[in-house]
Amino acid sequence: MDRNLYDVLGIQKNASQEDIKKAFKELALKFHPDRNPGDISSENQFKDVNEAYQTLSDVTKKANYDLRESFSFGYQTRANTRSGTGPNISDFRKAVEDMFGRTHGRTQGAQNTVWGSQSTQATQQPQEGTWHPSHDIPGEDIETSVEITLKESISGCKKPIKIHGNRSSPCKSCGGTGGQPGARTIVCSSCAGRGSGVSPNGMSASIRKCIVCRGRGKVPLALCEACLGHGLETYAKEVTVSIPAGIENGQQLRISGRGNPGHPPGDLYISVRITDDGKFRRNGMDIHCNVKVTLKQAILGGYISINGPDDSNVDVKIPPGTQPGDEVKVSGAGVKGAHLRGDFVVHVTVDLPKVLSPRGEKLLDELFNDR
């Protein structure tokens, strides 16, 4: 998603966590697929709102996002770096100190500064071109998807999922540089070749390896095909994931700490897709199905029993005078969610006889003549 996350939620950058949560609830309710069935635009906006909230509601992720936006992390300023107009280190430091509320290099309410330490330890201020990290770089998130049946979405299940990620050991193809062997490198525009950057840590901040060049100070112009520029050995493994009962199609699960190794490790995000069922359809928390009733049942009414998608029996009362195409709803017999339960909706079709006996014709004549 290229849009600014604050713009997605319609809030200011200095919004509180309470404001972020309030904006998310309002927009999630507005664009929820259950309220906008079949509207692809609303579904995409719902996903964007969810993605923005996942980042801005997490203090660490929000801080990292703000930092990336402020200093244009990535390759955006590559052209400026090549022409000698890259970021000025002193301006960079001042901007970071201003961002975290520091005055004259000292953290308000703490003893640690952004670039050094005011304690009695003999910790020197980092020099140009050196790397003095207090922690390693955080692990990257892993995104994958899983398909489940309608029955599994109702009852919940455990699913084995294959994930692909990066180990902490260097890639054997590029030797950990992240570049295609022989590729030219340029100075990293994010850290101006220093290899380190500032990472917020609660009310203080620490110097960490640059997340763009990974502490190398340079970035390759052609990424390694084996590790896609990560510089780390790739891996594939299988993990078993618990899918909660009542999960909806397109919903994303987040498993903290199950992403790529790092400090802290990344998270694992799993998008859930519910496969089509030949008999039943799911719309939000409601279950829909088509059912044929006899002419007698349509005229006189009666009860039918339907074996639901989760193998439960649903008793449906067909009212007298039911017309073809009518919907009969059984309240509370749909999917059970955390706070509510959907309905079981039967779409009625009438099974009309193709041939009637003479007696049947006579009875029908008598029936309709009496009306």
C-alpha positions, 0 to 999 in steps of 0.5 A: 500500500503506497498511501500514507497510513495516517491518511488511510485512517484520516488522523494526524501524525500526533494522534493518540493510540485511543484516536487511532483505535477510534478511527479504525473502528469507525472505518472498519465498520463503514467498509466491512464486507458484510455491510458492502457485499460484492463491493470490491472498492469497499473490500480493498479499503477495509484491507487498507484500513486494517493494514494501517491499524496493524502498523500504527497500533503497534508502538514499535512499528509505528515509530519505525514507520515514522522514522522511515517516512521522515528520512525516506528510507530505501532507494528514493534518494539514490539519485541525490546520493550519486550527485553528491546531494545526499543527507547531511549527517549533522542535519540528520542527527538534529532532526532525530533529536527533535523528533524524540523530544531531545534538547542539547543532545540529552533525553528528557527524563533519561540519561542516554542520548541519541548518539552517545551516553551521558553515564560514567561508562566509557562509551564514545560517540560513533564516528563517521563510517563506523557502526556502534549498534546496541542491538541487531536489526529487527527480523522481517515479517513473513506473509503467506496464505492458507485455504480452508473449507467452509466447515473449517471456517465455522468450527476452527482447525489446525493447518500445516503451512509452509513458509519461506524466509531468511536465516541469520547465516549469510547467503552462500551465493553473494556472501552476505552482500545482498548483491548479484556477484560483480554488481556495482554498489552505491552509498546507502542514502538512508544512513549516508554510508555510516551503516547505522541509524537511530531506532526508538526504544520506548522513551529513549532511542538506540543506534541500530544497524541500518535496515536498508543496507544492513550495516554495510553502508552500501547498496547493490544496484543489482540484487542477488537472485538467490536471496533477493537482496537480503544477504541471508540464506533462505529456508523453507519450513512447515509450521502448524497454525491454529485457525480460530472458529468463525474466521472470515474470508480474507481475514489476516492472522498475525503470529508474533515472533514467527517471522524471520530471525532478528532482534526482535524477530519478525511476525508471521502474517497469514491471509485466509481464503475460504474455498467454495462449497458446492451446497452452502455459501457464506456471507459474513456470519450467515450461511445460505443454501438453496432447498427444494420443497414439494408443492404440498409443503409450499402450500400447506407449510411444514418442517424440513431438517437440513444437515449444515456445513458443520454437520449440525442439523438445522430444523427449518419451518416452511410457512404455509403459502411459501412462494418460489424464491422466498427466503426462510431464516433461522436466527442464530443458526449461522456462524458463531463469532466472538460477539454474535452469531449469524443466521441460516438462510434458506432460499426456497424453490418449489419442486413442481410435478411434471405429470399429474394423475386424473385424481390429482388434476381433479383435486387441484381443480377443486382447490383452486375453484374454492379460492 
